[in-house]
């Protein structure tokens, strides 16, 4: 059985995936912003999600699979914003999310190799 931190991170990773979908598809009127630029919010959200995957799933999935999956997920959720009232997709937000996921995957890879 994996250590507690790893198990918690696994659950947190999938919780983050669900939260990304909910927050990405909220109608504009229901959104709560942090005050940071939208692209920065995306980068941090996907970086945090990737961090949970790196901690919880690295042994089973590696780092490349979840990072690439999150890149695709960022693009998919941006496109799905066509369905949310008052929302519209933005390429820069999808790219920022992908960059956040890739940055953490690369950092985790560098730490593992040390």
Secondary structure by P-SEA (a helix, b strand, c coil): cccaaaaaaaaaaaaaaaaaaaaacccccccccccccaaaaaaaaaaaaaaaaaaccccccccaaaaaaaaaaaaaaaaaccccccbbbbaaaaaaaaaaaaaaaaaaaaaaac
